[in-house]
Amino acid sequence: MRRNLAAFVAAITLTFSTVCAAALERVDPETAGLNPEQLERLDNLLRSRIDAGQFPGAVTLIMRNGRIGHLSVLGRRAPDGEPMSEDTLFRIYSMTKPIASVATMMLLEEGKILLSHPVSAYLPEFEKMTVATGVDADGKIQTEPARRPITIQDLLRHTAGLTYGFFGKGPARTALNEVNGAFGDMTNREVSRALGKLPLEHQPGTTWEYSRATDVLGALIEVIEGKPLGEVLKAKIFDPLGMKDTGFRVENPGDHARIAEAVPEDRKIGQFDMFDPREKRAFESGGGGLMSTVIDYARFAQMLMNGGQLEGVRILSPRSVALMTADHMGDRIKRGKYYFVGQGFGFGLGFGVRVHEGIDPGLGHKGLYYWGGAAGTLYAADPADQTLVLFMMQAPKQRQGLRPVVQNMALSAVVGNGGQ
């Protein structure tokens, strides 16, 4: 009886904390240790790009020491849409990966997995993998056996040997491209089984290759928890953190006007159209399927900056966050041909991680971790001065040129300790 009462009280407490999740504190730029003149330069740059028709609008958020010191809302949600707002919904694509990675680390803390476990212990389709070595005269893919199993750590740090297929050439990429287009109609488990039938691009544990590894993590999470990925993320992360607008689908028609859209000529990710979040999709992609707002993602990002907790709600332990944001490559993992993480960067469990004060030409301290989304979103956290930068737009063609500019301009606005 006493145990049941305790469980009831805990459930009520969690519900109350979710419903009444406190708003992130907002302060003026100077109080946060930010330079207002530099912030105005950043906003003016974005206004000029919006006026030039590169994208309809954007939202930029900069936090210092857990407080919002800059929140800029510019332009419109869509070319013919309403004015941009704080609660605009964006396709965050690969900024889904850190969230799925956190869910995986929660399973580790619950004793359900070890990062050294072979993925095949949960997803048997990965038990006997092969690696593409070339093609014969008839165009048939030649393979060799994988020398060791794929581990959960491999999935988290993109060393599983998998690929995405969207870029580059090679027999493994060609084989994946033949089935990539069908994934939207498959469940996470079906996608995993399809990937398990294909040859790998690299031997597991040898090479960093950006890939569908986090989609496989999504299937692994589902098998362990016995629920769809969206339900797991909602219960473990979104509800406890008060992320009320984050999910794989924008189901309520009343919220459809809040969805950000790109200009007509910039609505493709590679050869595929940007997904429509109004439609229910079988594939809940752990690697790139979530919708979110800048405020929701700020709550998630600040939780990690705080060592795994936000406003009294603990998601992870500080040691798990430290492990996620450490470099997991060292000198043992080869940087593949398409290592776009950055000079002077290693890779952690879901993030690029800066390992040198110099080398990379962008601003940021050693220990900065970041990731972005294919439609133009950016997440960067610099623990050295407790700075968090979030940038949201929907403009796939503009992302590579604009995101480093935004990050440099945002980080160069840090001029004080922000009340630290």
C-alpha positions as CSV (number, residue, x, y, z in Angstrom):
1,M,0.0,0.0,0.0
2,R,2.8,2.4,1.0
3,R,4.7,1.6,-2.3
4,N,1.6,2.2,-4.4
5,L,1.0,5.5,-2.6
6,A,4.6,6.5,-3.3
7,A,4.3,5.7,-7.0
8,F,1.0,7.7,-7.2
9,V,2.6,10.7,-5.6
10,A,5.6,10.4,-7.9
11,A,3.3,10.3,-10.9
12,I,1.3,13.3,-9.7
13,T,4.6,15.2,-9.1
14,L,5.9,14.5,-12.6
15,T,2.5,15.5,-14.2
16,F,2.5,18.7,-12.2
17,S,6.1,19.6,-13.1
18,T,5.3,19.0,-16.8
19,V,2.1,21.0,-16.9
20,C,3.7,23.8,-14.9
21,A,7.1,23.7,-16.4
22,A,8.7,27.1,-15.7
23,A,9.5,29.4,-18.6
24,L,13.2,29.9,-19.2
25,E,14.3,33.2,-17.6
26,R,14.8,36.1,-20.0
27,V,17.2,39.0,-19.3
28,D,18.5,41.9,-21.3
29,P,21.7,41.2,-23.4
30,E,24.0,43.2,-21.1
31,T,22.9,41.2,-18.0
32,A,23.6,38.0,-20.0
33,G,27.1,39.3,-20.9
34,L,26.1,39.8,-24.6
35,N,27.0,42.8,-26.8
36,P,23.8,44.4,-28.1
37,E,25.6,46.0,-31.1
38,Q,26.9,42.6,-32.2
39,L,23.5,41.1,-31.8
40,E,22.0,43.9,-34.0
41,R,24.7,43.1,-36.7
42,L,23.6,39.4,-36.6
43,D,19.9,40.4,-36.9
44,N,20.7,42.8,-39.8
45,L,22.6,40.1,-41.7
46,L,19.6,37.8,-41.4
47,R,17.2,40.5,-42.4
48,S,19.2,41.1,-45.5
49,R,19.1,37.4,-46.4
50,I,15.4,37.3,-45.8
51,D,14.8,40.4,-47.9
52,A,16.8,38.8,-50.7
53,G,14.4,35.9,-50.7
54,Q,16.8,33.2,-49.5
55,F,14.3,32.1,-46.8
56,P,11.1,33.5,-45.4
57,G,12.2,33.9,-41.8
58,A,14.4,32.7,-38.9
59,V,14.6,32.5,-35.1
60,T,17.8,32.9,-33.2
61,L,18.2,32.2,-29.5
62,I,21.3,32.8,-27.3
63,M,21.5,31.7,-23.7
64,R,24.1,32.4,-21.1
65,N,24.2,30.6,-17.7
66,G,20.7,29.2,-18.3
67,R,19.1,32.6,-19.2
68,I,17.9,33.8,-22.5
69,G,19.8,37.0,-23.4
70,H,18.8,37.2,-27.0
71,L,15.7,35.9,-28.8
72,S,15.3,37.2,-32.4
73,V,12.2,36.5,-34.5
74,L,12.5,37.7,-38.0
75,G,10.5,37.5,-41.3
76,R,7.6,35.1,-41.8
77,R,6.9,31.4,-41.2
78,A,6.4,30.7,-44.9
79,P,6.6,32.8,-48.1
80,D,2.9,33.4,-47.9
81,G,2.5,32.7,-44.1
82,E,2.0,34.6,-40.9
83,P,4.8,36.5,-39.2
84,M,7.5,34.4,-37.6
85,S,7.0,33.6,-33.9
86,E,8.7,32.0,-31.0
87,D,6.4,29.0,-31.2
88,T,6.9,28.4,-34.9
89,L,7.4,24.7,-35.7
90,F,10.6,23.6,-37.6
91,R,11.7,20.4,-39.1
92,I,14.9,19.9,-37.1
93,Y,16.1,16.9,-39.1
94,S,19.5,15.7,-37.7
95,M,19.0,17.7,-34.5
96,T,16.8,14.7,-33.7
97,K,20.0,12.7,-33.3
98,P,21.1,14.2,-29.9
99,I,17.6,13.5,-28.5
100,A,17.6,9.8,-29.6
101,S,21.2,9.6,-28.2
102,V,20.0,10.9,-24.9
103,A,17.2,8.3,-24.8
104,T,19.9,5.6,-25.5
105,M,22.0,6.9,-22.6
106,M,18.9,6.7,-20.3
107,L,18.6,3.0,-21.2
108,L,22.3,2.6,-20.1
109,E,21.6,4.3,-16.8
110,E,18.6,2.0,-16.3
111,G,20.8,-1.0,-16.7
112,K,19.1,-2.2,-19.9
113,I,22.2,-1.9,-22.2
114,L,25.9,-1.5,-22.3
115,L,27.5,0.6,-25.1
116,S,29.8,-2.3,-25.8
117,H,26.8,-4.6,-26.4
118,P,26.5,-5.9,-30.0
119,V,23.5,-4.4,-31.8
120,S,22.6,-7.8,-33.0
121,A,21.7,-8.8,-29.4
122,Y,18.5,-6.7,-29.9
123,L,18.3,-6.5,-33.7
124,P,19.3,-9.9,-35.1
125,E,19.4,-8.7,-38.6
126,F,22.8,-7.2,-37.9
127,E,24.3,-10.5,-36.7
128,K,26.2,-11.5,-39.9
129,M,27.1,-8.3,-41.7
130,T,29.3,-8.0,-44.8
131,V,31.4,-5.1,-46.1
132,A,31.4,-4.0,-49.7
133,T,34.9,-4.2,-51.3
134,G,34.0,-3.4,-54.9
135,V,32.0,-4.7,-57.9
136,D,32.9,-7.5,-60.4
137,A,32.7,-7.3,-64.2
138,D,29.0,-8.0,-64.1
139,G,28.3,-5.1,-61.7
140,K,27.7,-7.5,-58.7
141,I,28.8,-6.2,-55.3
142,Q,31.8,-8.0,-53.9
143,T,31.9,-8.3,-50.1
144,E,33.9,-9.6,-47.2
145,P,32.7,-10.6,-43.7
146,A,32.6,-7.9,-41.0
147,R,35.5,-8.4,-38.7
148,R,33.6,-7.6,-35.6
149,P,30.0,-6.9,-34.5
150,I,28.5,-3.4,-34.6
151,T,28.2,-2.1,-31.1
152,I,25.7,0.5,-29.6
153,Q,28.7,2.8,-29.2
154,D,29.3,2.5,-33.0
155,L,25.8,3.6,-33.7
156,L,26.1,6.6,-31.4
157,R,29.4,7.8,-32.9
158,H,28.7,6.9,-36.5
159,T,31.4,4.2,-36.7
160,A,29.0,1.3,-37.5
161,G,30.1,1.1,-41.1
162,L,26.7,2.3,-42.4
163,T,26.2,5.2,-44.7
164,Y,23.4,7.5,-45.8
165,G,23.7,7.0,-49.6
166,F,22.7,10.7,-50.3
167,F,26.3,11.7,-51.1
168,G,29.5,10.2,-52.5
169,K,29.9,7.1,-54.6
170,G,30.5,3.4,-53.9
171,P,28.7,0.1,-54.1
172,A,27.3,0.2,-50.5
173,R,25.9,3.7,-51.2
174,T,24.4,2.5,-54.5
175,A,22.7,-0.4,-52.7
176,L,21.3,1.9,-50.0
177,N,20.0,4.4,-52.5
178,E,17.9,1.7,-54.2
179,V,15.8,1.4,-51.0
180,N,16.1,4.8,-49.4
181,G,13.0,6.2,-51.1
182,A,10.8,3.5,-49.6
183,F,11.7,4.1,-46.0
184,G,9.0,6.7,-45.4
185,D,6.4,4.0,-45.6
186,M,8.2,1.5,-43.4
187,T,8.2,1.3,-39.6
188,N,11.5,1.8,-37.7
189,R,11.8,-2.0,-37.3
190,E,11.3,-2.6,-41.1
191,V,13.9,0.1,-41.9
192,S,16.3,-1.7,-39.6
193,R,15.7,-5.0,-41.2
194,A,16.2,-3.5,-44.7
195,L,19.5,-2.0,-43.6
196,G,20.6,-5.3,-42.1
197,K,20.4,-6.9,-45.5
198,L,22.7,-4.4,-47.2
199,P,26.6,-4.5,-47.2
200,L,28.4,-2.0,-45.0
201,E,30.5,0.8,-46.4
202,H,33.3,0.3,-43.8
203,Q,34.5,-2.3,-41.3
204,P,32.7,-1.6,-38.0
205,G,34.7,0.5,-35.6
206,T,37.2,1.8,-38.1
207,T,35.8,4.8,-39.9
208,W,33.5,7.8,-39.1
209,E,30.8,7.8,-41.8
210,Y,27.6,9.9,-41.4
211,S,24.8,7.4,-41.7
212,R,21.5,6.0,-40.8
213,A,23.0,4.7,-37.5
214,T,20.7,6.8,-35.4
215,D,17.7,5.4,-37.2
216,V,18.9,2.0,-36.2
217,L,19.2,3.3,-32.6
218,G,15.5,4.3,-32.9
219,A,14.6,0.7,-33.7
220,L,16.8,-0.6,-30.9
221,I,15.0,1.7,-28.4
222,E,11.7,0.5,-29.6
223,V,12.6,-3.2,-29.1
224,I,14.0,-2.6,-25.6
225,E,11.1,-0.4,-24.5
226,G,8.3,-2.3,-26.4
227,K,6.8,1.0,-27.6
228,P,7.0,3.2,-30.7
229,L,10.0,5.6,-30.6
230,G,7.7,8.7,-30.4
231,E,6.0,7.4,-27.3
232,V,9.3,6.6,-25.7
233,L,10.7,10.0,-26.3
234,K,7.5,11.7,-25.1
235,A,7.5,9.8,-21.9
236,K,11.3,9.9,-21.1
237,I,12.2,13.4,-22.4
238,F,9.5,15.6,-23.9
239,D,6.9,15.4,-21.1
240,P,9.4,15.7,-18.2
241,L,11.1,18.7,-19.8
242,G,7.9,20.4,-20.8
243,M,8.7,20.1,-24.5
244,K,5.0,20.4,-25.5
245,D,5.6,21.1,-29.2
246,T,8.2,18.4,-30.1
247,G,7.2,15.3,-31.9
248,F,7.2,13.3,-35.2
249,R,4.0,14.8,-36.4
250,V,2.0,18.0,-36.1
251,E,-1.3,16.3,-35.6
252,N,-3.6,19.2,-34.6
253,P,-4.9,21.1,-37.7
254,G,-5.0,24.2,-35.5
255,D,-1.2,24.1,-35.3
256,H,-0.5,23.6,-39.1
257,A,-0.2,27.4,-39.6
258,R,2.7,27.4,-37.2
259,I,4.8,25.1,-39.5
260,A,7.8,26.9,-41.1
261,E,8.3,26.4,-44.8
262,A,11.1,27.1,-47.3
263,V,10.9,29.1,-50.4
264,P,9.5,27.0,-53.4
265,E,12.9,26.6,-55.0
266,D,14.6,25.3,-51.8
267,R,12.4,22.5,-50.6
268,K,14.5,19.4,-51.2
269,I,16.9,17.5,-49.0
270,G,19.1,15.8,-51.7
271,Q,16.7,14.2,-54.1
272,F,13.8,14.0,-51.6
273,D,11.2,16.6,-50.8
274,M,11.2,17.9,-47.3
275,F,8.8,15.8,-45.3
276,D,5.2,16.9,-44.5
277,P,4.7,16.8,-40.7
278,R,0.9,17.1,-41.2
279,E,0.9,13.5,-42.5
280,K,1.3,10.5,-40.3
281,R,4.4,8.5,-41.4
282,A,5.2,5.0,-40.4
283,F,8.9,5.8,-40.1
284,E,9.7,7.7,-36.9
285,S,13.3,8.6,-37.8
286,G,15.6,8.8,-34.8
287,G,18.1,10.3,-37.1
288,G,16.0,13.1,-38.6
289,G,12.2,13.1,-38.1
290,L,11.3,15.5,-35.3
291,M,9.5,18.8,-35.3
292,S,10.3,21.3,-32.6
293,T,10.3,25.0,-31.6
294,V,13.3,27.0,-30.5
295,I,12.0,27.2,-27.0
296,D,11.4,23.5,-26.7
297,Y,14.9,22.7,-28.0
298,A,16.4,25.3,-25.7
299,R,14.9,23.3,-22.8
300,F,16.5,20.1,-24.0
301,A,19.9,21.8,-24.7
302,Q,20.0,23.6,-21.4
303,M,19.2,20.3,-19.6
304,L,22.5,18.9,-21.1
305,M,24.4,22.1,-20.3
306,N,23.2,21.7,-16.7
307,G,24.7,18.2,-16.5
308,G,21.4,16.3,-17.2
309,Q,18.8,18.3,-15.3
310,L,16.4,21.2,-15.8
311,E,14.3,22.9,-13.2
312,G,14.5,20.0,-10.8
313,V,13.8,17.3,-13.4
314,R,16.8,15.0,-14.0
315,I,17.0,13.2,-17.3
316,L,20.7,12.0,-17.1
317,S,23.5,12.0,-14.7
318,P,26.4,14.4,-15.1
319,R,28.7,11.5,-15.8
320,S,26.5,10.4,-18.7
321,V,26.5,13.9,-20.2
322,A,30.3,14.1,-19.8
323,L,30.6,10.8,-21.7
324,M,28.3,12.0,-24.5
325,T,30.2,15.2,-25.0
326,A,33.7,13.7,-24.9
327,D,35.6,12.7,-28.0
328,H,35.1,9.0,-28.9
329,M,37.4,8.9,-31.9
330,G,40.9,9.6,-30.7
331,D,43.5,8.4,-33.1
332,R,41.9,5.0,-33.7
333,I,39.0,6.0,-35.8
334,K,39.7,7.1,-39.4
335,R,38.1,10.3,-40.5
336,G,36.4,9.3,-43.8
337,K,36.4,11.2,-47.0
338,Y,33.2,13.0,-45.9
339,Y,34.2,14.0,-42.4
340,F,32.4,17.3,-42.3
341,V,32.4,17.6,-38.5
342,G,35.2,20.1,-38.7
343,Q,38.9,20.5,-38.3
344,G,40.0,20.2,-34.7
345,F,36.8,18.3,-33.9
346,G,36.2,14.8,-32.8
347,F,32.8,13.1,-32.3
348,G,31.0,12.1,-29.2
349,L,27.8,10.3,-28.7
350,G,25.5,12.3,-30.9
351,F,27.5,15.5,-31.3
352,G,30.6,16.9,-33.0
353,V,33.0,17.8,-30.1
354,R,35.8,20.4,-30.3
355,V,39.1,18.9,-29.1
356,H,41.4,21.9,-29.8
357,E,41.2,25.6,-29.0
358,G,42.6,26.3,-32.5
359,I,42.9,24.4,-35.8
360,D,39.2,24.8,-36.7
361,P,38.6,28.3,-38.2
362,G,35.4,28.9,-36.3
363,L,35.0,30.5,-32.9
364,G,34.5,28.3,-29.8
365,H,36.4,26.9,-26.9
366,K,37.7,23.3,-26.5
367,G,34.7,21.3,-25.4
368,L,32.1,23.0,-27.5
369,Y,29.7,20.5,-28.9
370,Y,27.2,21.0,-31.7
371,W,25.0,19.6,-34.4
372,G,22.6,20.8,-37.1
373,G,19.7,19.8,-39.3
374,A,19.6,19.4,-43.0
375,A,16.9,22.1,-43.4
376,G,19.1,24.7,-41.8
377,T,18.8,24.5,-38.1
378,L,21.8,24.7,-35.7
379,Y,22.6,23.8,-32.1
380,A,25.9,24.8,-30.5
381,A,26.8,24.6,-26.8
382,D,30.0,26.0,-25.3
383,P,30.3,24.9,-21.7
384,A,33.4,27.0,-21.1
385,D,31.4,30.2,-20.8
386,Q,27.9,28.5,-20.5
387,T,26.8,29.8,-23.9
388,L,24.0,28.1,-25.9
389,V,23.2,29.1,-29.5
390,L,20.1,27.9,-31.4
391,F,19.2,29.0,-34.9
392,M,16.1,27.9,-36.8
393,M,15.3,28.4,-40.5
394,Q,14.0,26.2,-43.3
395,A,16.4,26.6,-46.2
396,P,18.4,23.5,-47.1
397,K,20.5,25.2,-49.8
398,Q,21.6,28.1,-47.5
399,R,22.6,26.0,-44.5
400,Q,26.3,25.3,-45.3
401,G,27.1,29.0,-46.0
402,L,25.0,30.6,-43.3
403,R,25.2,28.5,-40.2
404,P,29.0,29.0,-39.5
405,V,28.4,32.8,-40.0
406,V,25.6,32.8,-37.5
407,Q,27.6,30.7,-35.0
408,N,30.6,33.0,-35.3
409,M,28.5,36.1,-34.9
410,A,26.6,34.7,-32.0
411,L,29.7,33.6,-30.1
412,S,31.5,36.8,-30.7
413,A,28.6,38.6,-29.0
414,V,29.8,37.0,-25.7
415,V,31.7,39.8,-23.9
416,G,31.0,39.3,-20.2
417,N,30.5,36.6,-17.6
418,G,26.7,36.9,-17.7
419,G,26.3,36.9,-14.0
420,Q,28.3,33.7,-13.6
